[in-house]
Amino acid sequence: MELTLLTRAYCHLCDEMRQTLEPLLAGTGVTLRVIDVDDDAALEARWSAEVPVLLDDDALLCAHRLDRAALASWLRASAAAVAPEQKIG
């Protein structure tokens, strides 16, 4: 399971979201991939005004500020999706 955090340098909201996310994701098995939108022209064109942006694949979970309810819902859904696979194996 992986989430993507789109950020940019010198963005206090980006720093705040990352610092809040990391402890919430600790021990969940979720990897947080951090990408600077200014390093990718397509991402910069699409998300520049919205950073920080938290994505599941390309689906928006939240922008500007961490939506804890959306994150909790995603974590529950992800855990439920993984749990049946673990029981089978």
Summary of the structure (lengths in Angstrom):
residues: 89
radius of gyration: 13.9
end to end distance: 17.5
largest distance: 46.0
contacts: 230
relative contact order: 0.21
helix: 54%
strand: 24%
